[in-house]
Amino acid sequence: YKLLAVGFVIIIIGFLLMVGGKSPDPNTFNEKEIFSVRRITIAPLVVLIGFAFEIFAIMRKPRTSDKA
């Protein structure tokens, strides 16, 4: 469950990196805010890494201890 929580946090961080770009004036369009490298490249990669980590956490076999 700890690995699932870590993956979920990574996904949330990726979505938080995508947030923003609101202009104070709705009649102006600021390309640099909306099409920044952070929102177009880095944030989606972080989300994909988070999803890959979630898949890893689900597929990973738990360790078993044979102390019986």
C-alpha positions in Angstrom: 0.0 0.0 0.0 2.9 2.3 0.6 4.1 2.0 -3.0 0.5 2.7 -4.2 0.5 5.9 -2.1 3.8 7.0 -3.5 2.6 6.5 -7.0 -0.6 8.4 -6.3 1.4 11.3 -4.9 3.6 11.4 -8.0 0.5 11.6 -10.2 -0.9 14.4 -8.1 2.4 16.3 -8.4 2.2 15.9 -12.2 -1.3 17.3 -12.3 -0.3 20.2 -10.0 2.5 21.0 -12.5 -0.1 21.4 -15.2 -2.3 23.8 -13.3 -2.2 27.5 -14.0 -1.9 29.7 -17.1 -4.9 31.9 -16.2 -4.6 35.4 -17.5 -5.9 38.4 -15.5 -7.3 39.8 -18.7 -9.5 37.3 -20.7 -8.9 39.3 -23.9 -5.2 38.7 -23.9 -3.5 35.4 -24.8 -0.1 34.7 -23.2 1.6 31.9 -25.2 4.5 31.6 -22.7 2.2 30.8 -19.8 0.0 28.2 -21.5 2.6 26.5 -23.7 5.5 26.4 -21.2 7.8 23.5 -21.1 6.6 22.6 -17.6 3.0 22.2 -18.7 3.6 20.6 -22.1 6.6 18.3 -21.4 7.5 17.9 -17.8 4.0 17.5 -16.2 2.8 14.8 -18.6 6.0 12.8 -18.1 5.7 13.0 -14.3 2.1 11.7 -14.6 3.2 8.9 -16.9 6.0 8.0 -14.5 3.4 8.0 -11.7 1.1 5.6 -13.6 4.1 3.3 -14.4 5.0 3.3 -10.7 1.4 2.4 -9.9 1.5 -0.6 -12.3 4.8 -1.7 -10.8 3.3 -1.5 -7.3 0.3 -3.6 -8.3 2.3 -6.2 -10.2 5.1 -6.5 -7.6 5.0 -9.7 -5.5 5.0 -9.0 -1.8 7.8 -10.4 0.3 6.9 -13.4 2.4 8.6 -14.4 5.5 8.9 -18.2 6.2 9.1 -17.8 10.0 6.7 -20.5 11.1 
